[in-house]
Amino acid sequence: MISGAGVALAALARPATKPFLGSSHPARPTAVPAAPRTDPGMPQTALDAARFSVDPALLGRALAALEQHSGTVKARDRMAIVDFTAPSSDPRLHFLDVVNGKASRLLVAHGSGSDPGHTGFLERFSNAFGSNASSEGAFLTGDYYTGKHGRSQRLMGLDPTNNNALDRAIVIHSAWYANDDMIAAHGKLGRSQGCFAVGENKLSDVFSFLGEGRMVFAART
């Protein structure tokens, strides 16, 4: 049972009031429609959606991080959780709509430095420059730009385990190696350089759901 987590989710749903601050990676801005404002209430059905979508222990850690960073993460009606315990062949990028009690999942790649043997499983995290690894912790979604990976979204690392994310250019972007057909062809996704790479036809959905100023929490159980 995670009823306690459900109560916490309802209490944490708040509208966005503070934009993402700054960036060290200037690039051409990309306009993304703002997400609609929502009622901060949450129906009881959200408890079941969260239970079947995310491991309860991981959900608890994400909620604790959301509370810990409440001074920075002002938009708490929606969040994403990446369960890096699962292989890249599983849809392990979880989207939780706290207000409407809905959950969905997508495939997401991890960094080559986290899986040097390309097994499909994340073996280690790193916050180091040049590691090409995924980092663990809470991230704040930032602004959008168009760069070498096309449309992308900056992320600010909020923990000591990922506080180099902005300077490492750890972002959300799409990639061919994160498309669904990679699973049928290879049984796993390709690897990024530490970024959260999603399928080419999924990026707009990710941008629309997260918007700016929301939390992405990445960890293993």
Backbone bond lengths (Angstrom), bond angles and torsions (degrees), N, CA, C in turn:
res aa  C-N    CA-C-N  psi(-1)  N-CA   C-N-CA  omega(-1)  CA-C   N-CA-C  phi
1 M - - - 1.461 - - 1.520 110.02 -
2 I 1.345 116.51 140.95 1.443 119.83 175.94 1.528 109.51 -130.20
3 S 1.308 116.57 37.63 1.453 119.29 -178.78 1.516 111.14 -60.34
4 G 1.333 117.14 -34.70 1.443 119.95 178.02 1.515 111.12 -62.30
5 A 1.336 116.50 -38.96 1.454 120.14 177.31 1.513 110.61 -65.09
6 G 1.330 116.68 -37.18 1.453 119.80 178.38 1.510 112.19 -62.64
7 V 1.323 117.59 -42.06 1.455 121.35 176.83 1.520 110.06 -61.16
8 A 1.332 116.04 -42.48 1.453 119.79 179.26 1.515 111.20 -63.51
9 L 1.341 117.74 -38.97 1.452 121.35 178.76 1.517 110.77 -60.31
10 A 1.327 116.57 -44.67 1.458 119.98 -179.08 1.523 110.87 -62.68
11 A 1.320 116.89 -39.78 1.454 120.53 -177.95 1.524 111.80 -70.76
12 L 1.329 117.40 -24.20 1.453 120.59 -173.77 1.518 113.29 -89.95
13 A 1.319 119.28 -10.99 1.459 121.57 -175.89 1.516 109.86 -71.29
14 R 1.323 117.55 113.07 1.453 123.08 179.72 1.518 109.02 -140.27
15 P 1.337 118.46 149.43 1.459 120.11 178.61 1.517 111.48 -73.81
16 A 1.331 116.02 159.58 1.457 120.92 179.66 1.518 110.41 -72.75
17 T 1.349 117.07 137.07 1.450 121.22 178.07 1.509 112.48 -132.71
18 K 1.342 118.39 -7.09 1.457 120.55 -173.19 1.522 110.52 -135.88
19 P 1.332 119.00 124.51 1.462 120.46 179.25 1.510 112.21 -76.57
20 F 1.315 115.33 163.84 1.461 121.83 175.17 1.522 108.64 -68.00
21 L 1.320 117.11 139.79 1.448 121.63 -174.86 1.522 111.61 -104.61
22 G 1.314 116.62 118.84 1.448 121.63 166.00 1.506 116.02 72.30
23 S 1.325 115.65 169.25 1.452 122.98 175.05 1.515 108.54 -169.36
24 S 1.294 115.80 146.86 1.461 119.73 176.83 1.519 111.64 -100.06
25 H 1.343 118.18 10.06 1.463 121.78 -177.25 1.518 109.93 -125.34
26 P 1.356 118.67 78.19 1.459 119.70 -179.97 1.513 111.04 -63.83
27 A 1.323 116.11 139.60 1.454 121.48 178.05 1.511 107.46 -162.95
28 R 1.316 115.90 175.02 1.454 120.58 -177.94 1.522 110.83 -69.28
29 P 1.346 118.41 121.34 1.467 120.47 -177.11 1.519 111.58 -64.18
30 T 1.313 115.86 148.99 1.456 122.78 176.05 1.514 108.42 -120.23
31 A 1.308 116.84 123.82 1.464 120.49 -178.74 1.512 110.28 -77.25
32 V 1.323 116.21 134.14 1.456 122.76 176.48 1.519 107.59 -131.88
33 P 1.341 118.59 129.63 1.460 120.17 -179.48 1.522 111.33 -58.06
34 A 1.317 115.73 139.86 1.457 120.24 178.30 1.520 110.31 -69.06
35 A 1.321 116.43 143.51 1.461 121.00 177.92 1.524 109.14 -70.40
36 P 1.333 117.61 144.54 1.457 119.80 -179.69 1.518 111.73 -66.31
37 R 1.333 115.77 148.52 1.461 121.08 175.45 1.522 109.05 -70.76
38 T 1.305 116.01 147.20 1.457 120.29 -175.57 1.514 111.10 -132.17
39 D 1.305 115.17 158.35 1.454 121.98 176.14 1.523 108.51 -69.72
40 P 1.359 119.50 131.70 1.462 120.28 -177.18 1.517 115.02 -72.71
41 G 1.315 119.09 -0.52 1.456 119.50 177.42 1.513 111.35 -75.20
42 M 1.338 117.99 159.78 1.457 120.59 -179.45 1.520 109.46 -138.55
43 P 1.352 118.30 126.99 1.458 119.80 178.97 1.516 111.96 -70.39
44 Q 1.326 116.46 158.08 1.459 121.71 -177.96 1.523 111.88 -63.31
45 T 1.334 117.82 -23.49 1.465 120.17 -179.47 1.524 112.28 -62.73
46 A 1.327 117.58 -16.90 1.459 120.04 179.01 1.520 111.49 -63.09
47 L 1.327 117.38 -26.78 1.456 120.24 -179.75 1.519 110.28 -62.34
48 D 1.329 117.91 -43.96 1.450 121.18 179.76 1.528 111.21 -68.10
49 A 1.336 117.00 -40.57 1.457 119.97 -179.89 1.517 110.48 -61.55
50 A 1.313 116.72 -44.37 1.464 120.04 179.95 1.518 110.63 -66.14
51 R 1.318 117.57 -39.18 1.470 121.02 -177.42 1.517 111.28 -63.40
52 F 1.315 117.69 -44.58 1.455 120.00 -176.15 1.529 112.45 -81.81
53 S 1.306 118.55 -14.04 1.446 120.75 -177.20 1.523 112.68 -94.93
54 V 1.317 117.97 -38.98 1.464 121.48 -172.07 1.521 110.16 -129.20
55 D 1.317 115.51 141.81 1.460 120.45 173.28 1.532 109.12 -55.77
56 P 1.341 118.26 130.35 1.472 120.61 -175.94 1.521 113.99 -56.63
57 A 1.327 117.97 -38.08 1.462 120.54 179.12 1.524 111.02 -65.43
58 L 1.337 116.54 -41.21 1.456 120.59 179.12 1.523 110.50 -68.09
59 L 1.318 116.64 -39.69 1.453 120.45 176.55 1.526 110.48 -60.01
60 G 1.334 116.41 -42.61 1.457 120.12 178.67 1.520 112.26 -61.11
61 R 1.323 116.70 -40.52 1.467 120.35 177.98 1.527 111.32 -66.41
62 A 1.328 116.00 -38.45 1.462 119.55 178.98 1.520 111.10 -66.06
63 L 1.323 116.49 -41.11 1.457 120.30 178.48 1.524 111.14 -64.58
64 A 1.326 116.23 -39.08 1.456 119.82 177.41 1.530 110.63 -63.71
65 A 1.339 116.45 -39.89 1.461 120.22 177.80 1.521 111.21 -66.18
66 L 1.322 116.31 -38.67 1.460 120.54 179.01 1.522 110.52 -62.43
67 E 1.312 116.83 -39.48 1.461 121.10 177.73 1.527 110.74 -71.32
68 Q 1.313 116.72 -41.92 1.460 121.28 -179.89 1.532 111.68 -59.12
69 H 1.332 115.65 -38.55 1.460 120.55 -176.38 1.532 111.89 -102.85
70 S 1.302 116.68 27.20 1.466 120.19 -176.50 1.527 112.28 -63.05
71 G 1.324 117.16 -25.57 1.458 119.31 177.83 1.513 112.95 -70.62
72 T 1.322 116.89 -21.00 1.469 122.04 -178.99 1.515 111.99 -105.85
73 V 1.328 116.63 -42.39 1.465 121.23 -178.79 1.531 108.02 -89.73
74 K 1.307 115.93 96.37 1.462 120.71 -176.52 1.522 112.49 -87.07
75 A 1.318 117.20 -28.35 1.465 121.19 -179.95 1.519 107.91 -92.59
76 R 1.326 116.56 105.02 1.464 119.84 -173.25 1.521 111.69 -122.98
77 D 1.328 115.97 23.89 1.463 120.67 177.34 1.528 111.57 -83.28
78 R 1.343 116.23 -23.64 1.461 121.31 178.79 1.522 108.87 -141.12
79 M 1.341 116.33 152.09 1.459 119.95 175.79 1.522 108.90 -156.00
80 A 1.333 114.29 165.83 1.459 120.84 177.06 1.522 108.99 -121.82
81 I 1.336 116.04 143.94 1.455 122.49 177.47 1.522 107.44 -127.95
82 V 1.331 116.96 127.73 1.463 121.58 177.24 1.519 107.64 -106.02
83 D 1.320 115.51 115.95 1.469 121.36 -179.51 1.525 108.42 -93.96
84 F 1.326 116.08 92.87 1.450 120.39 -177.32 1.525 113.04 -79.62
85 T 1.334 117.26 6.59 1.458 119.70 169.09 1.525 109.72 -69.87
86 A 1.314 116.24 -35.15 1.465 122.53 -177.77 1.529 110.29 -76.24
87 P 1.336 117.49 152.69 1.468 120.79 176.17 1.520 111.26 -71.94
88 S 1.320 116.19 165.41 1.460 119.57 -178.57 1.527 112.48 -68.08
89 S 1.327 117.86 -12.96 1.465 121.04 177.33 1.520 112.08 -77.08
90 D 1.329 117.97 -12.75 1.462 122.67 178.92 1.530 110.36 -96.54
91 P 1.327 118.03 145.43 1.469 120.74 174.99 1.540 109.26 -73.66
92 R 1.302 116.56 88.49 1.468 122.40 -169.88 1.523 114.20 -103.08
93 L 1.339 116.96 3.04 1.460 121.51 172.65 1.523 107.25 -93.79
94 H 1.328 115.78 104.51 1.464 122.69 -173.60 1.523 110.12 -97.83
95 F 1.321 115.78 131.70 1.461 121.79 175.69 1.522 108.63 -109.48
96 L 1.321 116.88 123.39 1.457 122.22 178.93 1.517 110.03 -114.27
97 D 1.320 115.93 119.21 1.459 122.21 173.42 1.521 106.78 -93.72
98 V 1.318 115.90 100.03 1.464 121.75 -174.93 1.527 111.45 -63.58
99 V 1.319 116.01 -37.46 1.457 120.62 -175.10 1.522 111.56 -71.51
100 N 1.334 116.69 -49.56 1.465 120.61 -174.37 1.518 113.88 -93.95
101 G 1.321 117.03 -3.67 1.454 120.25 176.13 1.512 113.86 69.48
102 K 1.343 117.22 34.36 1.459 121.14 -179.00 1.523 110.09 -113.58
103 A 1.317 116.15 151.52 1.458 121.50 178.64 1.520 109.15 -138.80
104 S 1.328 116.14 145.62 1.458 121.57 175.82 1.523 108.10 -147.39
105 R 1.354 115.88 168.61 1.461 119.75 -176.07 1.521 110.71 -140.75
106 L 1.330 115.51 151.08 1.460 122.02 176.98 1.525 109.84 -139.48
107 L 1.322 115.66 160.85 1.456 120.87 171.70 1.528 109.54 -72.83
108 V 1.330 116.34 146.94 1.461 120.80 175.56 1.530 108.50 -149.53
109 A 1.320 116.35 139.81 1.459 121.32 -178.60 1.522 111.01 -87.14
110 H 1.335 115.53 157.01 1.465 120.40 171.72 1.524 109.14 -113.21
111 G 1.341 115.83 174.21 1.449 121.23 -175.34 1.521 113.76 -76.04
112 S 1.330 115.80 150.21 1.468 120.25 179.68 1.530 111.32 -65.18
113 G 1.323 117.04 -30.51 1.453 119.92 177.66 1.508 113.69 -71.06
114 S 1.317 116.98 -16.75 1.461 121.95 176.31 1.519 112.21 -88.19
115 D 1.318 116.56 -12.73 1.464 122.45 -176.40 1.526 108.47 -146.54
116 P 1.336 117.41 65.99 1.467 120.23 -173.36 1.526 114.25 -60.88
117 G 1.316 117.62 -27.23 1.451 120.73 178.54 1.508 114.20 -87.86
118 H 1.327 116.92 0.60 1.464 123.89 -177.97 1.534 111.31 50.77
119 T 1.307 115.42 54.26 1.458 121.67 177.77 1.519 112.37 -84.51
120 G 1.330 116.77 -16.85 1.459 121.18 -173.76 1.513 112.53 96.33
121 F 1.328 117.43 -6.74 1.467 122.45 178.91 1.531 110.05 -113.75
122 L 1.321 116.04 137.65 1.451 120.44 174.16 1.522 109.11 -73.74
123 E 1.337 117.33 124.88 1.452 122.25 -177.83 1.521 112.94 -99.31
124 R 1.325 116.97 -31.23 1.462 119.63 -176.78 1.524 109.72 -155.90
125 F 1.328 114.39 155.20 1.460 121.97 173.44 1.525 108.91 -102.80
126 S 1.321 115.76 158.17 1.457 120.16 172.00 1.521 109.26 -153.40
127 N 1.327 114.53 145.66 1.458 122.18 175.46 1.528 110.25 -108.99
128 A 1.331 116.78 7.32 1.459 121.80 -171.85 1.529 111.83 -83.35
129 F 1.321 115.34 144.83 1.454 120.89 174.66 1.525 109.55 -65.64
130 G 1.323 115.92 137.97 1.447 121.50 178.40 1.514 114.82 79.69
131 S 1.336 117.35 2.24 1.468 120.04 -177.98 1.519 112.51 -78.61
132 N 1.341 118.13 -22.50 1.471 123.32 -174.85 1.525 111.92 56.17
133 A 1.326 116.10 26.17 1.462 121.27 -176.86 1.521 111.46 -105.57
134 S 1.314 115.00 157.34 1.458 121.10 171.43 1.522 108.86 -74.61
135 S 1.328 116.05 151.73 1.458 122.09 178.62 1.517 110.37 -112.57
136 E 1.319 115.18 152.03 1.454 122.44 -179.56 1.520 110.30 -99.69
137 G 1.336 116.43 143.99 1.452 120.26 173.31 1.512 113.24 131.77
138 A 1.332 114.63 -166.71 1.460 122.53 -179.15 1.528 109.75 -94.91
139 F 1.330 115.16 134.99 1.456 122.13 177.77 1.522 108.81 -120.83
140 L 1.318 116.36 147.08 1.455 122.28 173.51 1.520 108.35 -103.74
141 T 1.335 116.94 126.63 1.460 119.86 179.08 1.523 110.12 -70.97
142 G 1.331 115.74 137.22 1.455 120.67 -177.00 1.506 113.29 -114.89
143 D 1.328 115.58 -145.62 1.451 120.36 -174.41 1.527 110.88 -86.18
144 Y 1.329 114.07 170.99 1.461 122.10 -177.21 1.522 110.25 -105.37
145 Y 1.312 115.68 148.71 1.456 120.50 177.72 1.521 108.61 -154.40
146 T 1.309 116.19 168.25 1.454 121.20 175.05 1.520 108.41 -113.81
147 G 1.333 116.75 117.63 1.449 121.99 -176.26 1.516 111.78 -131.62
148 K 1.328 116.94 -150.85 1.457 120.82 -174.82 1.526 112.69 -67.24
149 H 1.346 117.22 -20.76 1.464 120.64 176.65 1.525 111.58 -101.79
150 G 1.322 117.27 16.22 1.459 120.36 -176.72 1.522 110.60 80.34
151 R 1.304 116.37 -148.36 1.464 120.18 -179.53 1.531 109.72 -62.74
152 S 1.314 116.36 131.80 1.457 121.47 -175.05 1.526 109.81 -145.49
153 Q 1.328 115.25 164.16 1.459 121.50 177.62 1.521 109.03 -131.11
154 R 1.321 115.97 127.37 1.457 120.92 179.93 1.522 111.08 -72.71
155 L 1.325 114.83 153.54 1.460 122.18 178.33 1.524 109.36 -131.26
156 M 1.321 115.68 140.06 1.458 120.95 173.85 1.522 108.49 -108.75
157 G 1.334 117.79 123.83 1.455 121.52 176.91 1.519 110.82 -76.94
158 L 1.310 116.93 130.99 1.462 121.83 -174.05 1.526 113.67 -102.40
159 D 1.323 117.74 -4.50 1.460 121.57 -176.00 1.527 110.74 -120.89
160 P 1.341 117.54 161.71 1.464 119.68 176.49 1.532 113.12 -59.75
161 T 1.314 117.04 -22.15 1.470 121.39 -179.23 1.519 113.14 -81.89
162 N 1.336 117.84 -9.21 1.470 119.44 -178.26 1.525 112.94 -145.74
163 N 1.329 117.58 16.82 1.461 119.72 -173.58 1.529 114.06 -73.06
164 N 1.319 118.19 0.29 1.463 121.15 172.79 1.523 112.02 -96.67
165 A 1.324 117.21 5.13 1.462 120.51 -172.38 1.528 112.78 -57.07
166 L 1.317 117.30 -44.79 1.465 119.99 -177.30 1.521 110.94 -64.04
167 D 1.328 117.16 -45.89 1.460 120.70 -179.63 1.530 112.37 -73.05
168 R 1.330 117.58 -24.72 1.461 121.32 175.17 1.531 111.69 -81.44
169 A 1.329 116.46 -4.72 1.475 121.94 -176.34 1.514 111.26 59.86
170 I 1.334 116.71 42.47 1.467 121.96 172.44 1.521 107.36 -80.33
171 V 1.306 116.97 113.08 1.459 121.94 -172.02 1.528 110.19 -134.51
172 I 1.316 114.77 176.21 1.463 121.76 169.32 1.524 107.31 -99.81
173 H 1.325 117.18 126.04 1.459 121.31 177.26 1.526 108.60 -150.81
174 S 1.311 116.42 170.83 1.464 120.37 177.61 1.522 109.20 -100.49
175 A 1.335 115.29 160.02 1.465 120.42 179.03 1.525 109.61 -158.07
176 W 1.321 115.41 148.11 1.467 120.11 178.75 1.519 111.16 -61.60
177 Y 1.334 116.98 -32.72 1.462 120.18 -176.88 1.526 113.23 -76.54
178 A 1.342 116.32 -0.99 1.463 120.73 175.79 1.523 112.00 -110.20
179 N 1.337 117.05 8.63 1.463 120.60 177.97 1.525 111.01 -71.74
180 D 1.313 115.77 155.72 1.465 121.60 -177.59 1.530 112.54 -58.45
181 D 1.343 117.75 -34.56 1.468 119.23 -175.16 1.526 113.25 -69.60
182 M 1.320 117.02 -10.62 1.463 119.83 175.91 1.536 111.10 -65.85
183 I 1.320 116.63 -30.08 1.468 120.07 -178.42 1.528 110.30 -68.81
184 A 1.321 116.44 -44.84 1.463 119.72 178.81 1.528 111.41 -65.86
185 A 1.320 116.67 -35.89 1.461 120.59 -176.38 1.522 113.43 -81.17
186 H 1.346 116.89 -37.02 1.463 120.08 -172.01 1.532 114.67 -128.78
187 G 1.331 116.81 -9.58 1.464 119.92 -179.58 1.512 114.05 77.60
188 K 1.321 117.59 6.97 1.468 122.65 -179.67 1.525 107.95 -167.53
189 L 1.317 115.02 165.86 1.459 120.37 175.71 1.522 110.22 -85.99
190 G 1.323 115.53 164.76 1.451 120.22 167.70 1.520 109.74 -73.05
191 R 1.319 116.28 -177.67 1.464 120.66 -175.65 1.528 110.80 -117.45
192 S 1.324 114.71 147.59 1.452 121.02 177.31 1.528 109.16 -95.36
193 Q 1.326 116.56 -169.73 1.462 121.72 173.15 1.529 110.55 -101.35
194 G 1.323 114.81 28.33 1.455 121.49 -179.20 1.511 113.63 112.46
195 C 1.329 116.43 -9.93 1.468 121.03 179.99 1.526 111.24 -78.51
196 F 1.329 115.21 162.41 1.460 122.51 173.96 1.536 106.71 -88.76
197 A 1.318 116.47 89.97 1.465 121.43 -177.51 1.523 109.85 -92.43
198 V 1.335 116.33 129.57 1.462 122.55 179.46 1.522 108.76 -119.24
199 G 1.327 116.24 172.00 1.461 121.25 -179.48 1.516 112.81 -61.16
200 E 1.325 115.32 150.74 1.465 120.27 -175.52 1.526 112.88 -61.91
201 N 1.327 117.10 -30.97 1.461 119.38 180.00 1.528 112.79 -94.78
202 K 1.332 117.09 10.54 1.467 121.28 -179.47 1.524 113.03 -110.53
203 L 1.319 117.40 -11.82 1.460 120.32 -171.02 1.523 112.67 -62.32
204 S 1.310 117.63 -42.80 1.465 119.86 -179.76 1.523 111.18 -61.05
205 D 1.330 116.84 -37.80 1.460 120.30 177.73 1.527 111.01 -64.28
206 V 1.332 116.53 -41.05 1.467 120.63 179.40 1.521 110.09 -64.33
207 F 1.329 117.00 -46.88 1.462 120.86 179.77 1.525 111.56 -60.77
208 S 1.327 116.59 -43.52 1.461 120.59 -178.03 1.519 111.51 -65.36
209 F 1.329 116.34 -36.67 1.465 119.67 -178.28 1.525 111.69 -73.19
210 L 1.313 117.03 -47.83 1.463 120.04 -173.13 1.523 112.95 -80.38
211 G 1.318 117.88 -45.41 1.448 118.87 -173.78 1.524 110.79 60.48
212 E 1.327 116.47 -163.63 1.456 121.69 178.89 1.526 110.79 -98.33
213 G 1.328 115.27 146.37 1.467 120.29 173.69 1.510 115.32 84.45
214 R 1.340 118.09 19.26 1.463 121.13 177.48 1.523 110.06 -113.38
215 M 1.317 116.55 168.22 1.458 121.69 -174.37 1.511 112.57 -99.58
216 V 1.330 114.95 137.61 1.449 123.83 165.77 1.535 106.31 -114.86
217 F 1.325 116.19 124.05 1.466 119.68 -178.95 1.524 108.78 -114.26
218 A 1.323 116.89 123.36 1.463 122.23 -178.18 1.527 110.04 -118.84
219 A 1.327 116.76 130.36 1.477 120.02 -178.06 1.522 109.43 -167.08
220 R 1.330 115.34 175.62 1.452 122.84 169.92 1.516 108.17 -118.39
221 T 1.335 116.21 153.33 1.455 119.53 177.52 1.516 109.86 -88.68
